[in-house]
Amino acid sequence: MKEYNKSNIPLAKTLRKNMTPWERKLWYTFLKNYPIRFQRQKSIGNYIVDFYCAKAKLVVELDGGGHYTKEQIKKDNIRTKELEDMNLTVLRICNLDIDRNFSNVCEYIDLAVKKSLPQSAMLTAPSSEGAKNAT
């Protein structure tokens, strides 16, 4: 279990109840039923990440339009570096890709999970067929 800032827990709970449309789509269409457990709005260190898979040491962050300003890019780079320093892989995915390339996003996440797991666990990980049919 990763260390986390306990004061972030109330905000994480609120964020879980108020997911963005893109988070909702990724969660309910793909990650919720993924056989390797993902958590949403998970507190890690001083951050709350959008989605986290502990077994794969994988963080998935969805970036809306506000993430593309100079200031936010700098903050996101610092955040990503700090998470990577915790031995985590961070995937940053644009909301537009959730809208336009959903099956590819699911395949990208699936490949990242499989790449990080031992061979035996990879044999049981699913393909992203369900996601392809949902778009």
Secondary structure, DSSP 8 states (H G I E B T S, - for coil): ---B-GGGHHHHHHHHHT--HHHHHHIIIIITT-SS--EEEEEEBTEEEEEEETTTTEEEEEE-GGGGSHHHHHHHHHHHHHHHHTT-EEEEEEHHHHHH-HHHHHHHHHHHHHHHS-HHHHTTS--SHHHHHH-
